[in-house]
């Protein structure tokens, strides 16, 4: 028993440290913005795929092992980055999934994200049903019409939405579950990395413009992270299981650089305040010096199967690692709660000039 207590103590101390790090700072009597709308994939999905006949679901243990209430549909052991951001913005509760939200609940925001979703319609189709970016935008448009009815008229709804935060994190699956998956897709042979990034940005621009035309004014575009460093890609393509896959990450950087240009483009529109969150750099920074952030394992999942715990993702009721607060990755693809807290905090309040452009989410909320 004494031995068990000694083993438990470091984990308890680290959890307390993360909690203090998350909730320290200015105390707000109410949220800094009236609502927060989220678009994305499995990195931020919190239950929209739960009732789909899809392989891209996480509503079973051990997912959610450290989340209040257990498995919710989040693809991690606890909090996602947007959960962290929502708390830092001052919301009492996490932003709910669109699948279970209606009426007045819409007024504090909705999470439209769907696991396996991409910018391209076909992305992730080998995993079954999901809601691509286009579908998430349509769901948002439906929500806006409901909000117009609730608030009384379009002008009132437009004024209300102009004060809200929007975050868009799309593109990971367009590389992971499309361009670099030749078994199911031919995009890798049809396009050069530059051409593919151009195609994605063209589609992305259309969808984001639709958000703007439907009231979005404070928008954070989240860059794609280092997919080539995920346990799944390390297991398949890295000779030593440690070195990140360069051709994947270089292709992603082409897309991210174009996303920065998109921020500049949208900021020329009336009332628009767009910003870029450099998730690639933040992730790279963590991986460069993980020990300083309490992480010791960066190349394998806490829960998974095969090489790097990355050949297959976390199976139902599989026993995960015990020291999950020391893992960068929870499973074959997704960061752990410990990593999500770091990424979420730096998205909200930048720790370096490279974390965001031209501002962090905290500054965006204050405009």
Steps between C-alpha positions, in 0.01 A plus 500: 500500500782743586660419165173573317471836674855592399424410137179702506654812652692625192190465283282686753758780526522534122121507460480776763775692321313478167177613665669799661671585172169484315292709736756748628487851359229767486170413664207593278154543651345389173627360168716738299278431198134396485560185297762272349446301179734214409566332165742212460577130508578236762750729673202698633191283436312453827219269400357587159596158361367301795179386334647442155581156359860615472839360592595855602342498845642526850197453724645195676758444773785559547436823308394757758668314785600835654193696386210564739228256399738278303484432126315785326622473142823692559800332340726531802518405866364832624474856370541606138666827400163672449386389847806678636435810288134510607601496867761771445235710323299478821221257407366302796427197284668337202354591161246225414491292181256608232342154501350563844448878494197707407295801601648749747801271550627626164556845645819402684645319201516159340767248404440386140819290472485146364766230518648397160368821343701687242493801276444271201171313492651152453761530774459232765230312310669164566406549867130544431259789566641833614416868456746670261576870522217575255251316722623676812447835329147396399428402860627839612271673251207305643604603851518864393142488374391366839694778671329761281165368624618503862655849486217653299651609171806469275660825615488393865646160411776660290595734781505212748708271277751776425614480864547123503817295446517250215777243463565288192740207513476309174752330271666224703284229348548634150860389540469209742184347353534604139822631342733260681265200485551357148313179586173698496572827317682608184547864600866432580568419136262755349643803680841626602510620863477859375200424278326308777547784747358743242195276454444478875538874549256574218235281661585626849461860384149430371389346829655770719349773283162338564567523874583868458185559296303340782635719778848371591736793565752381762649188347804293599631276222692213660791372295559129444744344746792266439304203370830339396592469869186311605549144629304366204728658241812416703386137514441482125766724347780579747800265484591551865152573637624836626583719200197687368393437140646795311295486179173507694602792718646699209171462308309620806723805533410599143132496601564690823693774322208550264266512801697799633440672166130426538499684834640808331242469224201475734621783718431739212126433536282743701500420873712187457758400760668178390805342657720196444590263783829327421423153634791361299752720679344446843515124452856523369597706804355243739676212324831689505507526881224278640662450841462869583125454461478179699491265200736206461352292214450672164510225236238249614140500610395442857233267362534310175624186331822403322813699427497837679154402627405651166416226254145482634333756716374445855263201514180483706579433868874473431710580807697821430832603649494614861724806455286659229578852624856439374391404146478745212256267321201324645451260208632445147387843379382728779679700770453421867317734734839615633603607149159651426528722808834633379375554143173655617674740737744617232218540248317720749807693617807478280833427665706592193461719193461185289203359693248719320462761226406779535356437849410227746143404594511700822568818301239403241239471773576850625449673165 
